[in-house]
Amino acid sequence: MAELKQITDATFPTEVEGSKGVFVLDFWAPWCGPCRMMEPILKEVAGEDSDITVGQLNVDENPQTAMKFEVMSIPTFIIFKDGKLAKRMTGAMQKAAFVKEINTVK
């Protein structure tokens, strides 16, 4: 299992929009049960596939980026390809379904 890159409103432009390849960004909050259920899956995916970067953005602490992408419910996962939005998913899901969605962008 790998650690997840912590993204903030301040670091989003360089870390995510400036990234090359696939970047999966988890919009989450510590009080969100489904978000906490997804965290081990995110860490597994990050550790198993070196072609993708997985990060988290706490919506309570970083409202600007959440508003920019109109995140209305969490967890929301936005997959970026070379810094551009490629896919958006909302809600907890099983690992196989999550990986399948990521692979459609790779």
C-alpha positions in Angstrom: 0.0 0.0 0.0 1.2 3.4 -0.9 0.6 6.8 0.8 -1.7 9.2 -1.0 -0.5 12.6 -2.2 -2.2 15.3 -0.1 -3.5 18.0 -2.4 -4.6 21.5 -1.3 -6.1 24.5 -3.1 -2.6 26.0 -3.2 -0.9 22.9 -4.6 -3.6 21.8 -7.1 -2.4 23.8 -10.1 1.2 22.4 -10.0 0.5 18.9 -8.5 -2.6 18.0 -10.6 -3.0 20.4 -13.5 0.7 20.3 -14.1 1.0 16.5 -13.9 1.8 14.1 -16.8 0.0 10.8 -17.1 -3.0 9.7 -15.0 -3.8 11.4 -11.7 -6.8 10.2 -9.6 -8.0 12.9 -7.2 -10.2 11.8 -4.3 -12.4 14.7 -3.0 -13.2 13.6 0.6 -13.7 14.6 4.2 -12.6 12.8 7.5 -16.3 12.6 8.7 -17.4 10.8 5.5 -17.9 7.1 6.1 -17.8 6.0 2.4 -14.7 8.2 2.0 -13.0 6.3 4.8 -14.1 3.0 3.2 -12.4 3.9 0.0 -9.1 5.0 1.5 -7.6 1.5 1.7 -8.6 0.8 -1.9 -7.0 4.1 -3.1 -3.8 3.1 -1.2 -3.8 -0.3 -2.8 -4.3 1.1 -6.3 -1.5 3.7 -5.8 0.9 0.9 -4.7 0.0 -1.5 -7.5 0.1 0.8 -10.5 3.1 3.0 -10.9 1.6 4.6 -14.0 -0.9 6.5 -11.9 -0.8 9.0 -9.1 -3.5 9.0 -6.5 -4.2 12.0 -4.3 -6.7 13.3 -1.8 -8.2 16.7 -1.4 -10.0 17.4 1.9 -13.1 19.4 0.8 -13.6 21.0 4.2 -10.1 22.5 4.2 -9.9 23.2 0.4 -13.3 24.5 -0.7 -12.0 26.4 -3.8 -11.0 23.4 -5.8 -14.1 21.5 -4.7 -16.3 24.4 -5.9 -14.3 24.7 -9.2 -15.2 21.2 -10.1 -18.7 21.5 -8.6 -18.2 18.6 -6.1 -21.6 18.3 -4.5 -21.2 14.9 -2.8 -18.3 12.9 -1.5 -16.5 10.8 -2.2 -16.0 12.2 -5.7 -13.1 10.9 -7.8 -11.9 13.0 -10.7 -9.4 11.4 -13.1 -7.1 13.7 -14.8 -5.0 12.8 -17.9 -2.0 15.1 -18.5 -3.6 17.7 -16.2 -7.0 17.7 -17.9 -10.3 16.3 -16.6 -10.9 12.9 -18.2 -13.5 11.2 -16.0 -15.6 11.8 -13.0 -17.1 9.2 -10.5 -19.1 9.7 -7.4 -19.7 7.3 -4.5 -17.9 4.3 -3.0 -17.3 1.3 -5.2 -15.5 -2.0 -5.1 -11.9 -2.1 -6.1 -12.4 -4.0 -9.4 -15.0 -1.4 -10.6 -12.7 1.5 -9.5 -9.7 0.1 -11.4 -11.8 -0.6 -14.4 -12.9 3.0 -14.6 -9.3 4.2 -14.2 -8.2 1.9 -17.0 -10.6 3.5 -19.4 -8.6 6.7 -19.1 -5.1 5.1 -19.4 
